[in-house]
């Protein structure tokens, strides 16, 4: 298997990102991309903000709040997968930081 197969190109709010993704995680990542894209578009529309970083932070806070407010049964189920989820999020975050760094310089 080539290293290229461990990456997935996704689009969030019209911007393309390449993120690390094992083949067995592809569907879950695409679902996460859909969730984040929809939440960011909803917030951008409500706030009339075009600043991607601000919209992303607000989307992250909204998604986190929704997850934390979930019923206890759902929270326990999510806790079982939290270690793997944290690792995946940290990995995706590191990759996004690497991709966004040059873009942030252009936005200045």
For each residue, the residues with C-beta under 8 A, 3 or more apart:
1: 5 6 23
2: 5
3: 6 7
4: 7
5: 1 2 23
6: 1 3 20 21 22 23
7: 3 4 18 19 20 21
8: 18 19 21 26 29 30
9: 16 17 18
10: 16 17 18 19 29 30 33
11: 14 15 16 17 33 37
12: 15 17 33 36 37 40
13: 37 40 41 44 52 55
14: 11
15: 11 12 52 103
16: 9 10 11
17: 9 10 11 12 95 96 99
18: 7 8 9 10 95 99
19: 7 8 10 29 92 95 96
20: 6 7 91 92 95
21: 6 7 8 25 26 29
22: 6 25 26
23: 1 5 6 26
24:
25: 21 22 28 29 88
26: 8 21 22 23 29 30
27: 30 31
28: 25 31 32
29: 8 10 19 21 25 26 32 33 92
30: 8 10 26 27 33 34
31: 27 28 34 35
32: 28 29 35 36
33: 10 11 12 29 30 36 37
34: 30 31 37 38
35: 31 32 38 39 63
36: 12 32 33 39 40 59 63
37: 11 12 13 33 34 40 41
38: 34 35 41 42
39: 35 36 42 43 59 62 63
40: 12 13 36 37 43 44 55 56 59
41: 13 37 38 44 45
42: 38 39 45 46
43: 39 40 46 47 49 55 58 59 62
44: 13 40 41 47 48 49 50 55
45: 41 42 48
46: 42 43
47: 43 44 54 55 58
48: 44 45
49: 43 44 54 55
50: 44
51: 54 55
52: 13 15 55 56
53: 56 57 104
54: 47 49 51 57 58
55: 13 40 43 44 47 49 51 52 58 59
56: 40 52 53 59 60
57: 53 54 60 61
58: 43 47 54 55 61 62
59: 36 39 40 43 55 56 62 63
60: 56 57 63 64
61: 57 58 64 65
62: 39 43 58 59 65 66
63: 35 36 39 59 60 66 67
64: 60 61 67 68
65: 61 62 68 69
66: 62 63 69 70
67: 63 64 70 78
68: 64 65 75
69: 65 66
70: 66 67 74 75 78
71: 74 75
72: 75 76
73: 76 77
74: 70 71 77 78
75: 68 70 71 72 78 79
76: 72 73 79 80
77: 73 74 80 81
78: 67 70 74 75 81 82 85
79: 75 76 82
80: 76 77
81: 77 78 84 85
82: 78 79 85 86
83: 86 87
84: 81 87 88
85: 78 81 82 88 89
86: 82 83 89 90
87: 83 84 90 91
88: 25 84 85 91 92
89: 85 86 92 93
90: 86 87 93 94
91: 20 87 88 94 95
92: 19 20 29 88 89 95 96
93: 89 90 96 97
94: 90 91 97 98
95: 17 18 19 20 91 92 98 99
96: 17 19 92 93 99 100
97: 93 94 100 101
98: 94 95 101
99: 17 18 95 96 102 103
100: 96 97 103 104
101: 97 98 104 105
102: 99 105 106
103: 15 99 100 106 107
104: 53 100 101 107 108
105: 101 102 108
106: 102 103
107: 103 104
108: 104 105
